[in-house]
């Protein structure tokens, strides 16, 4: 059975990897406006140009935070077990913060 450290580490590394891979098409500009995939905010749907700018910016933000998430997963292997869940919970902020960054960026367009 895996320790809490190993479980948290595996979860965070996989989550970070999946997020990183999912945003690559957005970064490359391969995703056109659609109702399912991408940063689907009102400003992004105003024009094709906004769609690609916002989604590229969001992809870069998500990639950076995904790398941090992977790093935090690795850190989980080395912190004492009583701090591992706190480390994991703090790491989840790396999903929320890029969304806030995208919303702030979109306001400037």
GIKAGI-V16212 format. One record per residue. N is the residue number from 1. PHI is phi as a letter, one per 40 degrees, with the letter a starting at -180 (* if undefined). PSI is psi in whole degrees, 0 to 359 (none if undefined). D_CENTER is the distance of its C-alpha to the mean C-alpha in whole Angstrom. Layout:
# GIKAGI-V16212
n;phi;psi;d_center
N;PHI;PSI;D_CENTER
N;PHI;PSI;D_CENTER
This chain:
# GIKAGI-V16212
n;phi;psi;d_center
1;*;138;29
2;c;146;26
3;c;166;25
4;c;326;23
5;c;312;22
6;c;319;21
7;c;314;20
8;c;317;17
9;c;312;16
10;c;315;16
11;c;312;14
12;c;320;11
13;c;316;12
14;c;315;12
15;d;314;9
16;c;319;7
17;c;317;9
18;c;315;9
19;c;314;5
20;d;313;7
21;c;324;10
22;c;331;9
23;c;354;8
24;d;313;11
25;c;327;14
26;c;318;12
27;c;319;13
28;c;354;16
29;g;28;17
30;c;352;18
31;b;115;17
32;c;168;20
33;d;134;20
34;a;165;20
35;c;5;19
36;b;313;17
37;b;130;14
38;h;181;12
39;c;96;12
40;c;78;15
41;b;161;16
42;d;314;20
43;c;326;20
44;c;332;18
45;c;359;21
46;c;329;24
47;a;162;24
48;c;318;23
49;d;313;22
50;c;318;20
51;d;309;18
52;c;322;17
53;c;310;17
54;c;318;14
55;c;327;12
56;c;314;13
57;d;314;12
58;c;323;9
59;c;317;8
60;c;315;9
61;c;314;7
62;c;321;4
63;c;315;6
64;c;314;8
65;c;330;5
66;c;321;5
67;c;319;9
68;c;320;9
69;c;317;8
70;c;315;11
71;d;317;13
72;c;327;13
73;c;318;14
74;c;320;17
75;d;324;18
76;d;334;18
77;c;341;21
78;b;356;23
79;c;156;23
80;c;145;26
81;d;327;25
82;c;345;26
83;b;354;23
84;c;319;20
85;c;325;19
86;c;317;19
87;c;316;17
88;c;318;14
89;c;318;14
90;c;323;14
91;c;331;11
92;c;338;9
93;d;338;9
94;c;354;6
95;c;325;5
96;c;319;8
97;d;316;8
98;c;329;6
99;c;318;8
100;c;319;11
101;c;318;11
102;c;317;11
103;c;318;14
104;c;320;16
105;c;316;16
106;c;326;17
107;c;332;20
108;c;347;21
109;c;none;22
